[in-house]
Amino acid sequence: MAKRLAIKMVKSAIGYRSKAKDSLKALGLRKLHQTVEHDDTPVIRGMINVVSHLVEVNEIKGAKK
């Protein structure tokens, strides 16, 4: 069973580098307090590391694939 992550944007990207803005866009986050779900992969973890100061990440327990 693959792990799933719930990623919530908790801070605006205004005033941050374009790399952070592009990572948020790639994760599917457009609005403040929006939550998206992704599989826990190295690619997703890398994008989360770039915007760790803007997002909140929670592991979804019992996620089915």
C-alpha positions as MATLAB code, in Angstrom:
seq = 'MAKRLAIKMVKSAIGYRSKAKDSLKALGLRKLHQTVEHDDTPVIRGMINVVSHLVEVNEIKGAKK';
ca = [
       0.000    0.000    0.000;
       1.420    3.355   -1.044;
       1.518    6.233    1.407;
      -0.546    9.302    0.631;
       0.196   12.851    1.719;
      -2.252   15.690    2.339;
      -0.542   18.970    1.459;
      -2.162   22.239    2.558;
      -1.009   25.713    1.531;
      -0.922   27.807    4.733;
       1.058   30.854    3.593;
       0.971   32.922    0.420;
       3.788   32.717   -2.116;
       3.761   36.469   -2.712;
       7.287   37.821   -2.299;
       9.009   34.448   -2.686;
      11.210   33.208   -5.513;
       9.709   31.830   -8.709;
      11.104   28.380   -7.830;
       8.750   28.250   -4.838;
       5.811   29.516   -6.885;
       6.483   26.949   -9.611;
       6.653   24.148   -7.038;
       3.285   25.161   -5.582;
       1.792   25.203   -9.048;
       3.246   21.767   -9.828;
       1.760   20.407   -6.594;
      -1.641   21.730   -7.680;
      -1.922   24.414   -5.013;
      -3.480   27.661   -6.210;
      -5.333   29.137   -3.244;
      -4.578   29.674    0.417;
      -5.863   26.841    2.664;
      -6.365   24.559   -0.348;
      -5.520   20.894    0.282;
      -4.341   18.359   -2.293;
      -3.406   14.690   -1.996;
      -0.376   13.062   -3.607;
       1.464    9.760   -3.377;
       4.582    9.863   -1.221;
       7.329    9.809   -3.868;
      10.822   11.337   -3.943;
       9.668   13.868   -6.554;
       6.793   15.101   -4.383;
       9.042   15.178   -1.294;
      11.541   17.330   -3.220;
       8.856   19.842   -4.151;
       7.652   19.906   -0.538;
      11.212   20.644    0.642;
      11.347   23.691   -1.643;
       8.111   25.125   -0.192;
       8.228   23.687    3.334;
       7.808   27.186    4.798;
       4.533   27.668    2.864;
       2.801   24.315    3.313;
       1.658   21.877    5.982;
       2.024   18.151    5.250;
       0.117   15.297    6.882;
       0.275   11.588    6.152;
      -3.094   10.032    5.364;
      -3.522    6.837    7.330;
      -5.331    3.898    5.786;
      -5.012    5.258    2.257;
      -5.963    2.740   -0.397;
      -4.323    2.570   -3.776;
];
